[in-house]
Amino acid sequence: MKKIFRSRLNFFALLMIALMVIVVGCGTAATTPAPAPQTVETPKPARPDLILATTTSTQDSGLLNVLLPIFEKKTGYKVKTIAVGTGAALDMGEKGDADVLLVHAFSAEKKLVDDKTALNYQLVMHNDFIIVGPASDPAKAKETKTAVDALKAIYASPALFVSRGDKSGTDIMEKALWKKADLTPSGSKYLQSGQGMGATLTMASDKEAYTLTDRATYLSMKKNLKLDILVQGEASLLNIYHVMQVNPEKWPKVNADGAKAFVEFMINPDTQKTIGSYGTDKYGQALFFPDAGKKMEDVGK
């Protein structure tokens, strides 16, 4: 009997030990942490450096500070921005010194597209040009009906006018307006800054002068300026931006893949949405209006 009892006791002891091992083993398996999800990194392009030649307004307005980090994170490209007047940006394209251009002077841009220096030419966005000046408005520009009439009034008054004088898109528009006014401004009342929009606005503010500016740069700097909007709203004052690649068949050294990726990014619906909302939280209105996919004649409608 004792042997039978011991045998049963040993059996039950072994059974309990086995059950404990199973329970502990199951508990360990249940609490083992799952492997951490692996981060998928954006593939690094073979040529990550990309040169963007653009107008100063896209930089001075702060828009590029929002868009470029998104583009770089999505694609792995690293953008070197050269913000100059549109004329200088187009010159860089003609010489193959930039990979992609973001500019706003349609008549000058068309030449590069027509001679195949640029390709993948896409409409991106618009805002508008405005004439700003001192609140006292000594030339009574605000009382005129058109921008051309305003320039005539400014030129006939003792007031100063500050021009960029840098062959930028803004400068091209200004010269076209003077031509429509049948005037060739010169002399001590007509100052040329030779600088970008931000510096020109500061100069006009300091000298209590008038100037032509894009709305985005003005709004982004308004709190530091003593300038009011005096002329605005004409269809002829639309400021239209295009993006384009520099043709690699003409300039083999350009980063064709990077330029193509940037063009596609700028016309992407998500990017267009970001462009359309930029400035609304800070300035109470959008600084740019998205236009990808539109025809030129439909811009501003």
Order of alpha helices (4+ residues) and beta strands (2+ residues): alpha-beta-alpha-alpha-beta-alpha-beta-alpha-beta-alpha-beta-alpha-beta-alpha-beta-alpha-beta-beta-alpha-alpha-alpha-beta
